[in-house]
Amino acid sequence: MGEFLVAIRKEFREEEEKSVKVEELKRLEQGESTIEEFIQEFRRAARGSRYKGRPLVEKFKRGMNKMIRRKLIEAERPSTSIE
């Protein structure tokens, strides 16, 4: 019975950590940070979250400075990844 409880606690802990990362990504904004600082913070928060692919890119775009986002959208060849 002890191993079962340990396994359940571990599973809940991992899910809680993912939920915390998801919430952090939702609130993350570039603000006064440089784009490099924002990228580092975003990557840290994205690690371990449930987001991948296109949803992750959308979270990234929503958090970045509006002027930078506009330039990326208006670019001749818009980016399709965070890289």
Secondary structure, 3 states (H helix, E strand, C coil): CHHHHHHHHHHHHHHHHHHHHHHHHHHCCCCCCCHHHHHHHHHHHHCCCCCCHHHHHHHHHHHCCHHHHHHHHHCCCCCCCCC
